[in-house]
Amino acid sequence: MRPHLARDRGLRLRLIAMENATIHRASVPAPSVQGAVAPRHRNLAMRGLQKLGNLSLLVALILMWQAISVFMLDNTTRALLPPPTAIVRAAWDLVSSGELFRHLQDSLKRELVAFIWATSSIPIGIAMGWWKAVNHQVDPLIEMLRPVPPLAWIPLSILWFGIGDSQNEFIIFLGIFFPILINTIAGVNGVEPNLIRAARCLGANDWDILWRVVLKAALPQIVTGIRIGLGVGWMALVAAELVGANSGLGFLINDARTVLRTDYVIVGMATIGLIGLLIDWSIRTMMRRLLPWSRSIGK
């Protein structure tokens, strides 16, 4: 066989093989989009059922509470521990009248104003953690004031600010300020020294190191302080409103106590717990997006 005829025959055989492979791929059915989506829906459903299973203890406690209040308590004692069904009716009354939202709005506004003022603890904590001279001067004062609980300031704050928003915001400020400050100092002191050495080797000055290395490395600890501070401030808010406010969730609880509306008291307590849970969940969700490098926040 001549060489050029052999080459032509080999070329024709390769073309035929490529054509057959193309036909074979075209004959194979494409994967169904519905079949690919179905496992995803099943996984979401399984995760939803798992989360609902985590609430089984709460549901069991509520059912036990309902049974004890209805079948084991007399009418007089039931007024002190109303069943969950009565709590739901009381919550509906407060929501439909707008009273619950009015008190909740006042409490959240005080918490927000106090938190804005308490964020001044972040630059103070950074300065105390970065410069030893600042820490030596400020630390004794902080350590004297920090052990004093915010509730101990209530009588003095009433004398200073009277009964109203300023007095409540001062008490909340004390509850938020110190947790953020202590965690900020700990975050700055806990920065890996090798990161600072590497930045200096690359020619960064002190300001660049503080802003671009130390602050970012300390952010997870600062966020932890914010979470703790907001929780402490939320508890201090309710305590301050019990004795020094004419609105808010704490005022609602104390006012309901005077008329023996235990159901309103429990509604106020449940609202405080749910709002506290929502605040903490919002912070953790936001920080997972803003600080993806932090393993502690990502858990």
C-alpha positions in Angstrom: 0.0 0.0 0.0 1.3 3.4 -0.9 2.2 5.8 2.0 -0.3 8.6 1.0 -3.1 6.0 0.7 -2.4 4.7 4.2 -2.4 8.2 5.6 -5.8 9.0 3.9 -7.3 5.7 5.2 -6.1 6.5 8.8 -7.5 10.0 8.6 -10.9 8.6 7.5 -10.9 6.1 10.4 -10.2 8.8 12.9 -13.0 11.0 11.5 -15.5 8.1 11.7 -14.5 7.4 15.3 -15.0 11.0 16.3 -18.4 11.1 14.6 -19.5 7.9 16.5 -18.3 9.4 19.8 -20.3 12.6 19.1 -23.5 10.6 18.3 -23.0 8.5 21.5 -22.7 11.6 23.7 -25.8 13.1 22.1 -27.8 10.0 22.8 -27.0 10.0 26.5 -29.9 11.9 28.3 -28.9 15.1 30.2 -29.4 14.9 33.9 -32.8 16.2 35.0 -32.8 19.5 36.7 -35.7 18.4 38.8 -33.8 15.3 39.9 -30.8 17.5 40.9 -33.0 19.9 42.8 -34.9 17.2 44.7 -32.0 16.1 46.9 -31.4 19.7 47.8 -35.0 20.1 48.9 -34.7 16.9 50.9 -31.6 18.2 52.7 -33.3 21.4 53.5 -36.3 19.5 54.9 -34.1 17.3 57.0 -32.3 20.3 58.5 -35.7 21.9 59.2 -36.9 18.8 61.0 -33.6 18.7 63.0 -34.1 22.3 64.1 -37.7 21.6 65.1 -36.4 18.6 67.1 -34.2 20.9 69.1 -37.3 22.6 70.4 -38.7 19.3 71.8 -37.6 20.1 75.4 -39.2 23.6 75.2 -42.5 22.2 73.9 -42.5 19.5 76.6 -42.0 22.2 79.3 -44.8 24.3 78.0 -47.2 21.3 77.9 -46.2 20.4 81.5 -46.8 24.0 82.5 -50.2 24.0 81.0 -51.1 20.7 82.7 -49.9 21.9 86.1 -51.7 25.2 85.9 -55.0 23.8 84.7 -55.3 20.5 86.6 -53.3 21.0 89.8 -53.7 24.6 90.9 -56.8 26.3 92.3 -58.2 29.6 91.0 -56.3 31.7 93.5 -52.9 30.0 92.8 -53.6 30.0 89.1 -53.7 33.8 89.2 -50.0 33.7 90.2 -49.1 31.1 87.5 -51.5 31.4 84.6 -51.4 28.7 81.9 -49.7 29.3 78.5 -53.1 29.8 76.8 -53.8 32.7 79.1 -50.3 34.1 78.3 -51.1 34.0 74.6 -54.4 35.8 75.1 -52.7 38.5 77.2 -50.0 38.9 74.5 -52.7 39.3 71.9 -54.4 42.0 74.0 -51.1 43.9 74.4 -50.2 43.6 70.7 -53.7 44.5 69.4 -53.8 47.6 71.7 -50.3 48.7 70.6 -49.1 48.9 74.2 -46.5 46.2 73.9 -44.9 47.8 70.8 -44.9 51.2 72.5 -43.0 49.9 75.5 -40.7 47.8 73.3 -39.9 50.8 71.1 -38.9 52.9 74.2 -36.7 50.2 75.6 -34.9 49.6 72.3 -34.3 53.3 71.8 -32.7 53.6 75.2 -30.5 50.5 74.5 -29.4 52.0 71.1 -28.5 55.4 72.5 -26.6 53.8 75.4 -24.8 51.5 73.0 -23.7 54.4 70.8 -22.2 56.1 73.8 -20.6 52.8 75.0 -18.7 52.3 71.8 -16.3 54.9 73.1 -14.8 52.0 75.0 -13.4 50.6 71.8 -10.8 53.3 71.1 -10.0 53.5 74.8 -9.4 49.7 75.0 -7.2 49.9 71.8 -5.1 52.6 73.4 -4.8 50.7 76.7 -3.8 47.6 74.9 -1.3 49.2 72.5 0.4 51.8 74.7 1.6 50.7 78.1 1.7 54.3 79.4 -2.0 54.7 78.8 -2.8 51.4 80.4 -0.8 52.3 83.5 -2.8 55.5 84.0 -6.3 54.3 83.1 -6.3 50.7 84.4 -6.5 51.5 88.2 -9.5 53.8 87.6 -11.2 51.1 85.4 -10.6 48.3 87.9 -12.1 50.4 90.7 -15.3 51.2 88.8 -15.8 47.9 87.0 -16.8 45.8 90.0 -19.6 48.2 91.0 -22.7 46.7 89.5 -24.9 49.0 87.3 -27.9 48.6 89.7 -25.8 50.2 92.5 -25.8 53.4 90.4 -29.6 53.6 90.2 -30.1 55.8 93.4 -27.3 58.2 92.4 -28.4 58.3 88.8 -32.0 59.2 89.8 -30.5 62.1 91.8 -28.4 63.2 88.9 -30.8 62.8 86.0 -34.2 62.3 87.5 -36.7 59.7 86.3 -36.6 59.4 82.5 -34.6 58.4 79.5 -31.2 59.9 80.6 -31.2 58.0 83.8 -32.0 54.7 82.1 -29.4 55.3 79.3 -26.8 56.0 81.9 -27.4 52.6 83.7 -27.4 50.8 80.3 -24.2 52.6 79.3 -22.5 51.2 82.4 -23.6 47.7 81.7 -22.4 47.8 78.1 -19.2 49.8 78.5 -17.0 47.6 80.6 -17.5 44.2 78.8 -16.6 45.9 75.5 -13.6 47.6 77.1 -12.2 44.5 78.7 -12.6 42.4 75.6 -11.0 45.1 73.4 -7.9 45.2 75.6 -7.7 41.4 75.6 -8.1 41.4 71.8 -5.3 43.9 71.3 -3.0 42.1 73.7 -3.7 38.8 72.1 -2.6 39.8 68.6 0.1 37.4 67.3 3.5 39.1 67.6 4.7 37.5 64.3 2.0 39.5 62.5 3.4 42.8 63.9 7.0 41.8 63.1 6.0 40.9 59.6 4.3 44.2 59.1 7.4 46.1 60.4 9.6 44.1 58.0 7.4 45.2 55.1 7.9 48.8 56.1 4.6 49.6 57.8 4.6 52.4 60.4 2.9 52.2 63.8 -0.3 53.7 62.6 -0.6 51.3 59.7 0.1 48.3 62.0 -2.5 49.5 64.5 -5.1 50.1 61.9 -4.5 47.3 59.4 -3.1 44.6 61.6 -4.0 45.0 65.2 -7.5 46.2 64.8 -8.5 43.5 62.3 -6.9 40.8 64.4 -8.7 42.0 67.6 -12.1 42.5 65.9 -13.5 39.0 66.8 -12.7 39.7 70.5 -14.3 43.1 70.2 -17.4 41.6 68.8 -17.6 39.1 71.6 -17.4 42.1 74.0 -20.3 43.8 72.1 -22.4 40.6 72.4 -21.7 40.4 76.2 -22.2 44.1 76.7 -25.5 44.3 74.9 -26.8 41.4 76.9 -25.7 43.0 80.2 -27.1 46.3 79.1 -30.4 44.7 78.2 -30.7 43.2 81.7 -29.7 46.5 83.3 -32.2 48.4 81.2 -35.1 46.3 82.6 -33.8 46.8 86.2 -33.5 50.6 85.6 -37.0 50.8 84.1 -38.5 49.0 87.1 -37.7 51.9 89.4 -36.9 54.9 87.2 -39.1 55.1 84.1 -42.6 55.7 83.0 -42.4 53.5 79.9 -40.6 50.5 78.6 -40.7 46.8 79.2 -39.5 47.1 82.8 -42.2 49.6 83.5 -44.8 47.3 81.9 -43.7 44.4 84.2 -43.8 46.6 87.3 -47.1 48.2 86.4 -48.7 44.8 85.8 -47.4 43.6 89.1 -49.2 46.3 91.0 -52.6 45.2 89.6 -51.8 41.4 89.9 -51.7 40.9 86.1 -49.3 38.0 86.2 -50.0 37.2 82.6 -48.8 40.7 81.5 -45.7 40.2 83.6 -44.9 36.9 81.9 -45.6 38.5 78.4 -43.1 41.3 79.3 -40.5 38.7 80.4 -41.0 36.6 77.3 -40.6 39.7 75.1 -37.3 40.6 76.8 -36.0 37.1 76.3 -37.0 37.0 72.6 -35.6 40.4 71.8 -32.3 39.5 73.6 -32.1 36.3 71.5 -32.8 38.3 68.3 -30.1 40.9 69.1 -27.5 38.2 69.7 -28.5 36.2 66.6 -28.3 39.4 64.5 -24.8 40.2 65.7 -23.6 36.7 65.1 -25.1 36.5 61.6 -23.7 39.9 60.6 -20.2 39.1 61.9 -20.1 35.7 60.1 -20.3 37.8 56.9 -18.0 40.6 57.9 -15.3 38.4 59.7 -15.2 35.2 57.8 -11.6 34.5 59.0 -12.7 34.2 62.6 -13.2 30.6 63.7 -14.8 31.5 67.0 -17.5 33.6 65.4 -18.1 31.1 62.6 -19.1 28.4 65.1 
